[in-house]
């Protein structure tokens, strides 16, 4: 289980670097799921809630 924590931490750090450096396509607006048993990634788009103060308008 410990290696999985390192993998997820590295993915989160890479997303932060992409946002700070304005490099590549960040995963904002999506949920990225990682299945460690099959080593597969899946992405799902998130819908904005128009009434939300953070993600709405």
C-alpha positions in Angstrom: 0.0 0.0 0.0 2.9 2.4 0.7 3.9 2.6 -3.0 0.4 3.6 -3.9 0.6 6.6 -1.6 3.8 7.7 -3.4 2.1 7.4 -6.8 -0.9 9.5 -5.8 1.3 12.1 -4.1 3.4 12.4 -7.3 0.3 12.8 -9.4 -1.0 15.6 -7.1 2.4 17.3 -7.1 2.5 17.2 -10.9 -0.9 18.8 -11.1 0.2 21.6 -8.8 3.3 22.2 -10.9 1.2 22.3 -14.1 -1.0 24.9 -12.6 1.8 27.1 -11.2 4.0 26.9 -14.3 1.0 27.2 -16.8 2.3 24.1 -18.5 0.3 21.4 -20.1 -3.3 20.7 -19.6 -4.3 20.5 -15.9 -7.0 18.2 -14.7 -9.2 21.1 -13.4 -12.9 20.5 -14.0 -12.3 16.7 -13.9 -12.0 13.8 -11.4 -9.1 11.6 -12.2 -9.5 8.1 -10.8 -6.6 5.6 -10.6 -7.2 1.8 -10.3 -4.0 0.5 -8.7 -5.0 -3.2 -9.3 -5.1 -2.7 -13.1 -2.9 0.3 -13.4 -5.6 2.2 -15.3 -6.7 5.8 -15.2 -10.2 7.1 -15.7 -11.4 10.7 -16.0 -14.9 12.2 -15.4 -15.9 15.7 -16.2 -17.4 17.7 -13.4 -20.5 19.9 -14.0 -20.6 23.4 -12.6 -23.3 24.3 -10.2 -24.6 27.8 -11.2 -25.7 28.5 -7.6 -22.2 27.7 -6.2 -20.2 30.8 -5.0 -16.9 29.0 -5.9 -17.5 27.2 -9.2 -20.6 29.0 -10.5 -20.3 32.3 -12.2 
